[in-house]
Amino acid sequence: MAYNALYRKYRPSRFSEVIGQEHITDVLLNQVRTGRIAHAYLFSGTRGTGKTSTARIFARAINCLNPQDGEPCGECEACRINLAESIDIVEMDAASNSRVDEMRALLDKAEFAPIHLKTKIYIIDEAHMLSNSAENALLKTLEEPPAHLVFILATTEPQQLPATIISRCQRFDFRRLSIENLMTTTRRILADAGAEIDDDGLMSIARAADGGMRDCLSIADQCLSFGGSRITKDDVLTVLGSVNPDLMFDFAQSVLDSDAAAVMRGVEGVVSGGRDLGVFVQDLADHFRALLFAKVMGSCTDILDCTADTMQRYIDQAKNAGRSRLERTLRELVAMQPGLKWVAHPRVLLESTLMKLLHPEEQAELTALMDRIEELERKLREGSFVREAPQAKGEEGGRTDKPGEEAKPEETGPKEPVPSVVPDSYEVPAASDKAEELYKAYMARLCQSDIMLAMHLQLAAAHWCDSECLYFCFDKSKRRNYNEASQPESRSRLNRVAAECIAPYEIELVLKDGSVTVNRELPTEIFGVKITEE
């Protein structure tokens, strides 16, 4: 005997067995009890929500000789009739019979009274696929229907039906099934089929079903074929081609930390593991959507359809991520998805998009700039800045004189290294022509490499140079900018840029514990961003 799929074997046969559509089944039950049956119904909703099953149950209930509180009894002659063979209950697939000739052939028989049942029922599935001529032919019968005929139209796209047809039907919108309903029903059906499944695996199946019971049972059927009577979360993830949630949290953290090496290793793990990149990007987009919701709303397990433990993990991970960063990442991932189907090398597209996300400071668009600013503000709020102590010459990170190297002639400026923090009495040297030349060349290159660091250095009140270094001096009102530019990572980037354009000069930052009196007007707006005082 041929195997019967779970969604066919466990199709509901009573209103009470229809899951998650009580707002519809209660109305239909009352109509059967009172006998107030309309001449036309429109059942709309996404796939797998019970439209066709409810239509068949309703057809049986209308014709049942002994209805039990609105439910078909299942024992009378009318209930025992095979719907596939009945000439009084006709089910037509409009996707395969969309032409006007086929609709006219159906409607020509509508004038004849039912032979075996009380009421003739026409169930038209995928009604939105009817041609314009077929819809016009149907409309005429809907305007003046025979007393013995009831139409039930089912569709996933009611907006494609003309308003003239919709207005002549009682419309019922079927909702997507909740995760809880999907999990409860699937667990019961699997238990009846002699199989067990753990909670995490069941949650993964329910989330992948996207609110449709048929999809949920189809995935469960695949898992039974793959894992046997004992289904685990790993079996479900393998069938779905998804990544383990723990690995997804680790991967997302690498993106938030801008850890390019870890991200590239993560992509390699996905590809080498045989996972579908389209599914992976969708899962990653769903993960960042969850982080954004956690950032904005806090706990929202009802919206994200997740357990309390997973919700707490989302909240903890989103705590140190900026909202602009999450929004930009989610937007880029969603925008990339259609292209994965058409490019010759989807992995390259994924890797290039991730690199773009990891380095917002290298992007010119305003959203990337806001992403960078948000990250800087987070560091300021958390007080994560550490003042770098002055380094003596010869220490790690400082300059060392090579044996036999001749001393370079000194430019205008101090002969001794300037400490990182100088007292208010310190006299700031004047900028020489050489200093101005170095300053212009360096800032032009820094703006191309790191626009945020360039903004901080623009707010330095003075600059000068000696034979080894180009100095930037901040006064106490710009301590915030000095702190940001003094971070070890920022210092390393500043000197790397210096090596590219003004070698052998290095960059030194100075903070004066007071105001700096110089003949220079500080900018109020830099690169389109307004500068505000602390």
C-alpha positions, 0 to 999 in steps of 0.5 A: 500500500502506498505511504500516506503523508502525515498532512493527508492522513491527519486532515481534520474531519470536524470543526473541533479538529481545525486548529487555530481558526476558532473565529471562523469555525464558531460562526460556521457552527452557529450557521449550521445550528440555526440553518442560516446558510448563505449562498456564497463564502470566501475563505482566504488565507496563507497556505496550510491554514485549513481553508479547503479542509474547513470547506469540506467539513462545512459541506458535510455539515450542511448536508448532514441528516443528524448534525450534532451541535453543528458538527457533522455526525459522521454516521448518516448516509450524507456523511459517509459519501466519498467527496471525490465521487459525489456529484452533489459536492463538486470541488474544482481546482481553478488553477487547472480549470481557469478558462471560461468554457470550464466554468460555464460547463460547471455552472450549466449543471448548477440549475439542476437540483442535487440528487443524493444530498439536500444542498449542492456545494461547489468548492472552487479552490485557488479562485484567484486563478480564474480568467476574467471571462470565467469570473464574469460567468461566475458573477452572474450565477452569484447574483441570482443563485439557485436556492439549492446551491452554495458556493465556497471559494478558497484563495491565498490572494483575495486581492486578485478577485474583483470586488463584485465577487467579494461583495457577494460572499461572506468572507472569512480570513484564516490566520497563520497558526501560532508556534504553540498551536503548531507544536502541540498538534505536531507533537500529538500527530508524531506521538500517534505515529509512534515517534518522539521529538525533543522540544528544540527540534519541534520548535525549529520545525514550527518556526520553519513552517511559517504558520502553515500546518501542512508545511509543518507536517511535511517537514516532520515527515521528512525528519521521520524519514531521516532520523527514524522514530527518535527525532533530535534538533540536529536531525531537524537542522540537517533536513532544513539546511539550517545552522545550529542556533549556538553557532548563529549566536557566535557568528552574529557576535563576530559580526558585531565585534567586526572580527573579520577572521572569525566571520570568514571562518564561519562562512567557510564552516557553513559552506564546508558543512553543506548548508544552503547559503540562501537558508543561512542568510535567511536565518542570519537575517531572522537572527538580527531581526530578533536582536533589533526587537530585543534592543527596542522592545526587550522581552517579546517572546510572543512576537519572536516565537522563541523560548524564554531562554533564547529571548534572554540570549537575544537581549544579552547580545543586543545590549552592547549593539547599537540600533543603527548597526542592527538596522543596517546589518538587517537591511543589507542582508535582506537586500542581498538575498535576491541576488544569491539566486542569480550570481555565479558565486553566491559565497563571494557576494556573501563575503563581500557584503559581510566585509562591508558590514564589518567596516562602516568607517570605510563606507561613505554613506550616511547610514554607515557614518551613523553606525560608526558614531553610535559605536563611539557613543556606546564606548563613551557611555560605558567609560571604556576609554583608557588613557595611554601612558607616555612611552619612552623611546625604545619601548614597544610601540615607540621609536628606536634609533638604529645603529649608525643612523644619522640624526635628522635635522630638527624642525620647529618644535620641541627637542624632547618628546612631548608627554601625552598630557601637558599642564596648562602652562605649557606653551604650544609651538607654532606650526611651521610651513613643514607642519602645514604641509604634513598636516594637509597631506596626512588629513587628506589621506586619513579622510579616505581611510577613516573618516571618524578619526579624521573628524576627531583630529580636525577638532585638535586646537593646534598642530606642529611637528619636529624631526620625528612626529606630527603633533595634534594638541587638544584642549580640555574641552575636546577631551572626548575626542582626544580619548577616542583618538588615543585608543590603542586601535585608533593609534595604530590606525593613525600611524599606519596611515602616516606610514603611507603618506608622510613616512618616516613621521609618526603621529603623537596626540597631546592633551593640554590641561587647560585651553589652547590659545591659537589663531585657528577657528575650529569647525562646527560641521565636518563631512556633513556632521554637526559638531556639538560641544560636550 
